[in-house]
């Protein structure tokens, strides 16, 4: 399997090269040159199989010969050994024909662990074989950073620097990033919002001199391997509810578009997905795009669902690439326009294609709080703010086929917001009970590229 850039001006890469490269040198994102498909019989055969076995079958066509079958099965087994549920990503019923896919049983209690634990193992083996050392720089609205630090802490071949927006993540999210003691991981609190952090990251990747100097690598969802790992649980959950003989819809709490795009990939591979629902808060650029075709950035409004406090959803470029028949030049023009003037307009054909695949919904802050309270009173389930948004929007769209809402984080990651909404303070799992007693280690930085690059150079040198 070869990988190509969404902007059409970067060389084709192997899976390993795309994984270690992150952002393409033309500023685009890597995607498979073609979508592999699984037969109906293959998908049916996933029923009753362990999560790890399904993961191997779903991801192997994308990984190719980067790892032997034995190596890849070992990577998958090690990645999910730390998950606290034997099903890894269990499905529970929330309401009539409405289910929750619990993605928070990994070490940092968020769906990002599903991909990050896998990527950590893949990076370690690939770098061990090559003898290289790389610098991973990431931008996070909260969960990605904690998952990345957890996955790479203590590894000999990697230095990790995670940028998060100062005072715009929950205290639990912050402490998960700032309390690990290993010297190869560094938390950077950036003055600005998540889009500031993400812009810094892209500027670093586009600085060829710096990129080469520090051997820059990325594990944000610009990295294809992140999206790939998330495709698996769409298959496991749908099959458990009768796929491929029964269509299933998914409501996905959406910020950077990677998770819902993974659902789109599953559908392209042959999974019979009826609808993919983009569920968002008041920072609703993707919802507005689907309504009007205009992709227009507005100011970010801080909320109790911080992973949605985004106006530039990086993975949306991967979908636009498909919507425009994989014409890299057209995609490049659109996203350069977004960078220059803050908006672009989808063609009518592209908008119609998007509407064929996706629905969307928007929930206000007050509605989010009310949803947490209502679900707790009615079902006994305590939901994190992001999951509550997905469940409220998805629940309103339940019809004859099952609706699966992705439960993207454990409520204990947002205890203050959850308690304020429903009166229940969600307890920490055992491995995190001392989180607030651990010593924090963090560097406050401005949103200036040169300043952040200097901090990274100093961190590597030390």
C-alpha positions as CSV (number, residue, x, y, z in Angstrom):
1,X,0.0,0.0,0.0
2,X,1.3,3.4,-1.0
3,X,0.3,6.7,0.6
4,X,-0.2,10.0,-1.3
5,X,-0.6,13.6,-0.2
6,X,-4.0,15.4,-0.3
7,X,-2.2,18.3,-2.1
8,X,-0.6,16.1,-4.8
9,X,2.9,17.5,-4.7
10,X,4.7,15.1,-2.3
11,X,6.2,11.8,-3.2
12,X,4.4,8.5,-2.5
13,X,5.5,6.8,0.7
14,X,5.2,3.4,2.3
15,X,3.1,3.0,5.5
16,X,6.2,3.2,7.7
17,X,7.5,6.3,5.9
18,X,4.0,8.0,6.1
19,X,3.8,7.1,9.8
20,X,7.2,8.6,10.7
21,X,6.7,11.6,8.4
22,X,3.4,12.8,9.7
23,X,2.6,15.9,7.6
24,X,3.5,15.7,3.9
25,X,6.2,18.1,2.7
26,X,3.7,19.9,0.5
27,X,1.6,20.7,3.5
28,X,-0.9,18.0,2.8
29,X,-2.0,14.9,4.7
30,X,-1.2,11.4,3.7
31,X,-4.0,9.0,2.7
32,X,-3.9,5.5,1.1
33,X,-3.6,5.6,-2.7
34,X,-6.7,3.4,-2.7
35,X,-9.3,2.2,-0.3
36,X,-8.9,-1.6,0.4
37,X,-12.2,-3.4,0.8
38,X,-13.3,-6.3,3.0
39,X,-15.8,-8.9,1.7
40,X,-19.1,-9.4,3.3
41,X,-18.0,-12.9,4.4
42,X,-14.8,-11.4,6.1
43,X,-16.9,-8.8,8.0
44,X,-19.4,-11.5,9.1
45,X,-16.5,-13.5,10.4
46,X,-15.5,-10.8,12.9
47,X,-18.5,-11.8,15.1
48,X,-17.3,-13.1,18.4
49,X,-13.6,-12.6,17.7
50,X,-11.3,-10.8,20.2
51,X,-10.7,-7.1,19.5
52,X,-7.1,-7.8,18.7
53,X,-7.9,-10.3,16.0
54,X,-10.3,-7.9,14.3
55,X,-7.7,-5.1,14.6
56,X,-5.2,-7.2,12.7
57,X,-7.6,-8.1,9.9
58,X,-8.8,-4.5,9.4
59,X,-5.4,-2.8,9.6
60,X,-3.2,-5.3,7.8
61,X,-4.1,-4.2,4.2
62,X,-3.0,-0.6,5.1
63,X,0.2,-1.7,6.9
64,X,1.4,-4.1,4.2
65,X,4.8,-5.6,4.8
66,X,6.0,-2.9,7.2
67,X,5.8,-5.5,9.9
68,X,5.7,-9.3,9.7
69,X,2.4,-10.9,10.7
70,X,4.0,-12.0,13.9
71,X,5.4,-8.6,14.7
72,X,2.1,-6.9,13.9
73,X,0.1,-9.2,16.1
74,X,2.6,-8.6,18.9
75,X,2.3,-4.8,18.5
76,X,-1.5,-5.0,18.8
77,X,-1.4,-7.3,21.8
78,X,1.0,-5.0,23.7
79,X,-0.9,-1.9,22.7
80,X,-4.2,-3.1,24.3
81,X,-2.8,-5.2,27.2
82,X,-3.2,-2.1,29.5
83,X,-6.9,-1.6,28.8
84,X,-9.1,-2.2,31.7
85,X,-11.9,-4.1,29.9
86,X,-11.4,-7.4,28.2
87,X,-13.5,-6.3,25.2
88,X,-11.2,-3.2,24.9
89,X,-14.0,-1.1,23.5
90,X,-17.3,-2.5,24.9
91,X,-20.8,-1.7,23.7
92,X,-23.5,-0.9,26.2
93,X,-27.1,-0.1,25.7
94,X,-28.2,3.5,26.6
95,X,-31.7,3.6,25.3
96,X,-34.1,1.9,22.8
97,X,-32.0,1.2,19.7
98,X,-29.3,3.5,21.1
99,X,-25.9,2.3,22.3
100,X,-22.7,3.7,23.8
101,X,-19.3,2.6,22.4
102,X,-17.1,3.0,25.5
103,X,-13.7,4.1,24.2
104,X,-12.3,5.2,27.6
105,X,-10.8,2.0,29.1
106,X,-7.2,2.8,28.2
107,X,-4.6,4.3,30.5
108,X,-5.6,8.0,30.1
109,X,-9.4,7.4,30.0
110,X,-10.0,8.7,26.4
111,X,-10.5,7.3,23.0
112,X,-7.1,8.6,21.9
113,X,-5.5,5.7,23.8
114,X,-6.9,3.3,21.2
115,X,-4.6,4.8,18.5
116,X,-1.8,6.2,20.6
117,X,-0.9,3.0,22.4
118,X,-0.7,1.3,19.0
119,X,1.4,4.0,17.5
120,X,3.8,3.9,20.4
121,X,4.5,0.3,19.8
122,X,4.8,0.8,16.1
123,X,7.2,3.7,16.5
124,X,9.3,1.8,19.0
125,X,9.8,-1.2,16.7
126,X,10.4,0.9,13.5
127,X,13.0,3.1,15.3
128,X,14.7,0.2,16.9
129,X,15.3,-1.3,13.5
130,X,16.6,1.9,12.0
131,X,18.6,3.0,15.0
132,X,17.1,6.6,14.6
133,X,16.0,9.0,17.3
134,X,13.1,11.3,16.5
135,X,11.4,14.3,18.1
136,X,7.6,14.1,18.4
137,X,5.8,17.4,18.6
138,X,2.0,17.4,19.2
139,X,-0.8,19.9,19.6
140,X,-3.7,19.0,21.9
141,X,-7.0,20.3,23.1
142,X,-6.6,17.9,26.1
143,X,-6.8,14.2,25.4
144,X,-4.3,13.6,22.6
145,X,-1.5,15.1,24.6
146,X,-2.1,12.9,27.6
147,X,-2.4,9.8,25.5
148,X,0.8,10.6,23.6
149,X,2.8,11.3,26.7
150,X,1.5,8.0,28.2
151,X,2.4,6.0,25.1
152,X,5.9,7.4,24.6
153,X,7.1,8.1,28.1
154,X,10.4,6.5,28.9
155,X,11.1,5.3,25.3
156,X,14.8,5.6,24.4
157,X,14.4,6.7,20.8
158,X,11.9,9.5,21.2
159,X,11.6,13.0,22.7
160,X,8.0,14.2,23.1
161,X,6.8,17.9,23.3
162,X,3.1,18.4,23.7
163,X,1.6,21.9,23.2
164,X,-1.8,22.6,24.9
165,X,-3.7,25.9,25.2
166,X,-3.0,27.4,28.6
167,X,-6.1,27.5,30.8
168,X,-8.2,25.8,28.1
169,X,-8.1,22.2,29.2
170,X,-9.6,20.5,32.2
171,X,-7.4,20.1,35.3
172,X,-7.4,16.4,34.9
173,X,-6.3,16.7,31.3
174,X,-3.5,19.1,32.3
175,X,-2.2,17.0,35.2
176,X,-2.1,13.9,33.0
177,X,0.3,15.8,30.7
178,X,2.3,17.6,33.4
179,X,2.9,15.0,36.1
180,X,4.8,12.2,34.3
181,X,8.4,12.3,35.6
182,X,10.2,10.7,32.6
183,X,12.7,13.2,31.1
184,X,11.9,12.5,27.5
185,X,8.4,14.0,27.7
186,X,7.6,17.7,28.0
187,X,4.4,19.7,28.4
188,X,4.2,23.2,26.9
189,X,1.4,25.5,27.9
190,X,0.9,27.9,25.0
191,X,-0.7,31.3,25.2
192,X,-3.7,31.0,22.8
193,X,-6.3,28.4,21.8
194,X,-6.0,25.0,20.3
195,X,-5.9,26.4,16.7
196,X,-2.8,28.4,17.8
197,X,-1.1,25.2,18.9
198,X,-2.2,23.4,15.7
199,X,-0.9,26.3,13.5
200,X,2.4,26.2,15.4
201,X,2.7,22.5,14.7
202,X,2.0,22.8,11.0
203,X,4.5,25.7,10.7
204,X,7.2,23.5,12.3
205,X,6.5,20.8,9.8
206,X,6.6,23.3,7.0
207,X,10.0,24.6,8.3
208,X,12.2,22.2,6.4
209,X,15.4,23.2,8.2
210,X,13.9,22.8,11.7
211,X,12.2,19.6,10.6
212,X,15.4,18.0,9.5
213,X,17.5,19.4,12.4
214,X,15.3,17.8,15.2
215,X,14.1,14.8,13.0
216,X,10.5,16.0,13.5
217,X,7.7,13.4,13.7
218,X,4.0,13.8,14.6
219,X,1.4,11.8,16.3
220,X,-1.5,14.2,16.0
221,X,-4.4,13.0,13.8
222,X,-2.5,14.4,10.8
223,X,-0.7,11.1,11.2
224,X,-2.5,8.5,9.1
225,X,-1.8,5.7,11.7
226,X,-3.9,7.6,14.2
227,X,-7.0,7.4,11.9
228,X,-6.3,3.8,10.9
229,X,-6.4,2.5,14.5
230,X,-9.8,4.1,15.1
231,X,-11.3,2.4,12.1
232,X,-11.3,-0.9,14.0
233,X,-13.9,-0.2,16.6
234,X,-16.5,0.8,13.9
235,X,-16.2,-2.8,12.7
236,X,-16.3,-4.5,16.1
237,X,-19.3,-2.4,17.3
238,X,-21.3,-2.7,14.1
239,X,-20.8,-6.5,13.8
240,X,-21.9,-7.0,17.4
241,X,-25.3,-5.4,16.4
242,X,-25.7,-7.5,13.3
243,X,-23.6,-6.0,10.5
244,X,-23.2,-6.6,7.7
245,X,-26.8,-7.9,7.6
246,X,-28.0,-4.8,9.4
247,X,-27.0,-1.2,8.8
248,X,-25.8,0.9,11.8
249,X,-25.4,4.6,12.3
250,X,-22.9,6.4,14.4
251,X,-23.0,9.7,16.3
252,X,-19.5,11.0,16.8
253,X,-18.4,13.8,19.1
254,X,-16.3,15.8,16.7
255,X,-13.5,18.3,17.0
256,X,-10.6,17.6,14.6
257,X,-12.7,15.3,12.4
258,X,-10.3,12.3,12.8
259,X,-12.7,10.0,14.6
260,X,-15.7,10.5,12.3
261,X,-13.4,10.3,9.3
262,X,-12.4,6.8,10.6
263,X,-16.0,5.9,10.3
264,X,-16.0,7.1,6.7
265,X,-13.0,4.9,6.0
266,X,-14.8,1.9,7.5
267,X,-17.7,2.5,5.2
268,X,-15.4,2.8,2.2
269,X,-13.9,-0.6,3.2
270,X,-17.4,-2.2,3.0
271,X,-19.0,-1.7,6.4
272,X,-22.7,-1.0,5.9
273,X,-22.9,2.4,7.7
274,X,-26.2,4.1,7.3
275,X,-25.3,7.6,8.6
276,X,-22.3,9.2,10.2
277,X,-23.4,12.1,12.5
278,X,-21.0,15.0,13.2
279,X,-21.9,16.0,16.8
280,X,-20.5,19.3,17.9
281,X,-20.8,22.2,20.4
282,X,-21.1,25.9,19.7
283,X,-17.8,25.8,17.8
284,X,-19.7,24.4,14.9
285,X,-17.7,25.0,11.7
286,X,-18.3,21.5,10.4
287,X,-22.1,21.7,11.1
288,X,-22.3,25.0,9.4
289,X,-20.3,23.7,6.4
290,X,-22.8,20.8,6.0
291,X,-25.7,23.2,6.1
292,X,-24.4,25.8,3.7
293,X,-21.2,24.6,2.0
294,X,-19.3,27.5,3.4
295,X,-16.3,26.5,5.5
296,X,-15.9,29.7,7.6
297,X,-13.7,30.2,10.6
298,X,-15.1,32.2,13.5
299,X,-13.7,32.9,16.9
300,X,-13.3,29.9,19.3
301,X,-15.7,30.0,22.3
302,X,-14.4,28.2,25.4
303,X,-16.7,25.4,26.7
304,X,-17.0,22.5,29.0
305,X,-16.3,20.2,26.0
306,X,-12.8,21.5,25.1
307,X,-12.0,18.9,22.5
308,X,-14.6,20.5,20.3
309,X,-13.2,24.1,20.8
310,X,-11.7,24.1,17.3
311,X,-12.2,26.0,14.1
312,X,-9.6,24.3,11.9
313,X,-10.4,20.6,11.8
314,X,-7.2,19.1,10.2
315,X,-8.7,15.8,9.1
316,X,-11.5,17.5,7.1
317,X,-8.9,17.9,4.4
318,X,-8.8,14.2,3.9
319,X,-12.5,14.1,3.3
320,X,-12.3,17.1,0.9
321,X,-9.7,15.2,-1.1
322,X,-12.3,12.5,-1.7
323,X,-15.1,15.0,-2.3
324,X,-13.0,16.6,-5.1
325,X,-12.1,13.2,-6.8
326,X,-8.6,13.3,-5.3
327,X,-7.6,16.4,-7.2
328,X,-4.6,17.6,-5.1
329,X,-4.4,21.0,-6.8
330,X,-8.1,21.8,-6.0
331,X,-7.6,20.8,-2.4
332,X,-4.4,22.8,-2.1
333,X,-6.2,25.9,-3.4
334,X,-9.1,25.5,-0.9
335,X,-6.9,25.1,2.2
336,X,-4.5,27.9,1.2
337,X,-7.6,30.1,0.9
338,X,-8.7,29.0,4.3
339,X,-5.3,30.0,5.7
340,X,-5.2,33.3,3.9
341,X,-8.8,34.6,4.2
342,X,-10.4,32.2,6.8
343,X,-13.0,30.5,4.6
344,X,-13.7,28.6,1.4
345,X,-16.9,27.4,-0.4
346,X,-17.4,23.8,-1.4
347,X,-18.6,23.2,-4.9
348,X,-22.2,22.1,-5.2
349,X,-21.1,18.6,-6.2
350,X,-18.8,18.3,-3.2
351,X,-21.5,19.5,-0.8
352,X,-24.0,17.0,-2.1
353,X,-21.5,14.2,-1.7
354,X,-20.8,15.2,1.8
355,X,-24.5,15.3,2.6
356,X,-24.9,11.8,1.2
357,X,-22.4,10.5,3.9
358,X,-22.9,12.7,6.9
359,X,-25.6,14.3,9.1
360,X,-24.7,16.9,11.8
361,X,-26.0,18.6,14.9
362,X,-25.1,21.4,17.2
363,X,-25.6,21.6,21.0
364,X,-25.2,24.7,23.2
365,X,-23.5,24.8,26.5
366,X,-26.8,24.9,28.4
367,X,-28.1,22.0,26.3
368,X,-24.9,20.0,27.1
369,X,-25.4,20.5,30.8
370,X,-29.0,19.5,30.6
371,X,-28.1,16.4,28.5
372,X,-25.6,15.2,31.2
373,X,-28.3,15.6,33.8
374,X,-31.1,14.0,31.8
375,X,-29.2,10.9,30.8
376,X,-28.0,10.4,34.4
377,X,-31.5,10.7,35.8
378,X,-33.2,8.6,33.1
379,X,-30.6,5.9,32.4
380,X,-28.1,6.0,35.3
381,X,-25.2,6.6,32.9
382,X,-22.9,9.4,33.8
383,X,-21.5,10.9,30.5
384,X,-18.6,13.3,29.8
385,X,-19.6,16.5,28.1
386,X,-18.5,15.4,24.7
387,X,-20.3,12.1,24.9
388,X,-23.4,13.8,26.2
389,X,-23.4,16.0,23.0
390,X,-23.1,13.0,20.8
391,X,-25.8,11.1,22.7
392,X,-28.2,14.0,22.6
393,X,-27.8,14.6,18.9
394,X,-27.6,10.9,18.0
395,X,-30.6,10.0,20.2
396,X,-32.8,12.5,18.3
397,X,-31.9,10.7,15.1
398,X,-32.6,7.1,16.2
399,X,-34.9,5.3,13.7
400,X,-35.3,1.6,12.7
401,X,-31.6,0.9,12.7
402,X,-29.3,1.0,15.7
403,X,-27.5,4.3,16.6
404,X,-24.1,4.0,18.3
405,X,-22.8,7.1,20.1
406,X,-19.1,7.1,20.6
407,X,-18.3,7.6,24.3
408,X,-15.0,9.4,23.8
409,X,-13.9,10.0,27.4
410,X,-14.5,8.8,30.9
411,X,-16.5,11.4,32.9
412,X,-13.7,11.6,35.5
413,X,-11.7,13.6,33.0
414,X,-14.2,16.4,33.4
415,X,-15.4,16.0,37.1
416,X,-16.3,19.6,37.8
417,X,-18.5,20.0,34.7
418,X,-20.2,16.6,35.3
419,X,-20.8,17.3,39.0
420,X,-22.2,20.7,38.2
421,X,-24.6,19.2,35.6
422,X,-25.9,16.2,37.5
423,X,-24.7,16.3,41.1
424,X,-22.5,13.2,40.7
425,X,-18.7,13.5,41.1
426,X,-17.3,10.8,38.9
427,X,-14.5,8.8,40.8
428,X,-11.1,8.2,39.3
429,X,-10.1,4.6,38.4
430,X,-7.6,3.1,40.9
431,X,-4.5,3.9,38.8
432,X,-5.3,7.6,38.9
433,X,-6.4,8.2,42.5
434,X,-3.2,10.1,43.3
435,X,-3.2,12.3,40.2
436,X,-3.8,15.5,42.2
437,X,-0.9,14.6,44.6
438,X,1.7,14.3,41.8
439,X,4.2,17.0,41.1
440,X,3.6,19.0,37.9
441,X,6.3,19.9,35.4
442,X,5.4,22.4,32.6
443,X,6.8,25.2,30.5
444,X,4.7,28.2,29.7
445,X,5.4,29.6,26.2
446,X,4.0,32.3,24.0
447,X,2.4,31.5,20.7
448,X,5.5,32.6,18.8
449,X,7.0,30.0,16.5
450,X,10.7,30.9,17.2
451,X,10.1,30.8,20.9
452,X,8.6,27.4,20.9
453,X,11.3,26.0,18.5
454,X,13.9,27.3,20.9
455,X,12.3,25.5,23.8
456,X,12.2,22.3,21.9
457,X,15.9,22.6,20.9
458,X,16.8,23.2,24.5
459,X,14.7,20.3,25.7
460,X,16.4,17.9,23.3
461,X,19.9,19.1,24.3
462,X,19.2,18.5,28.0
